[in-house]
Amino acid sequence: MKQIFFALILVFSFSWAGASEGKRKEISSVDDVREMRESQIERLTKRLSQEGTDENKRIRIEKRIAMLQSKPLPTQEQIDWRKENWRADRNRSDRIRFKGKGPRRERLPRESFPKQG
């Protein structure tokens, strides 16, 4: 009986998670980045206005809002590069922490990444 109940819970939770819009919108322009940041700031402001938020959490949310507001927007060239080379950037060895033994990825040269700013 417990196994059937557990299986039903799994099935319903996966169908519920699949129906939700949990995916991020693909970023293809500077306006998309601006919209995404504005929506994040909106959500964080709502969380900040809720009662019952402890002081440490409030400070972290305020810092996150300040960082999002002050961070410069990327150029269209940077966005295009990211779309073309997202796998290479994701697999950079200095961003990955390895556990145990296994294949190691080659470190990409710094010149292969666009300069920011």
HUSUL-V152007 format. One line per field, one symbol per residue. phi: phi as a letter, one per 30 degrees, with the letter a starting at -180 (. if undefined). psi: psi as a letter, one per 20 degrees, with the letter a starting at -180 (. if undefined). burial: b if it has 24 or more other C-alpha atoms within 12 Angstrom, else e. A space follows every 10 residues. Layout:
phi: ???
psi: ???
burial: ???
//
This chain:
phi: .ddddddddd dddddddddd cdddddcbad dddddddddd dddddddddd djdddddddd dddddddddc dddddddddd ddddcddddd ceddccccci cldcdddddd ddcddci
psi: ghhggggggg ghhhhghhhq miqqpppirh hgggggghhg hgghhghhiq qjprgggggg ggggggghhi pqqqrhghgg gghhkhghhh jphiippqpb qrpqqqpqqh iiqqqp.
burial: eeeeeeeeee eeeeeeeeee eeeeeeeeee eebeeebeee beebeeebee eeeeeeeeee bbeebeebee eeeeeeeeee eeeeeeeebe eeeeeeeeee eeeeeeeeee eeeeeee
//
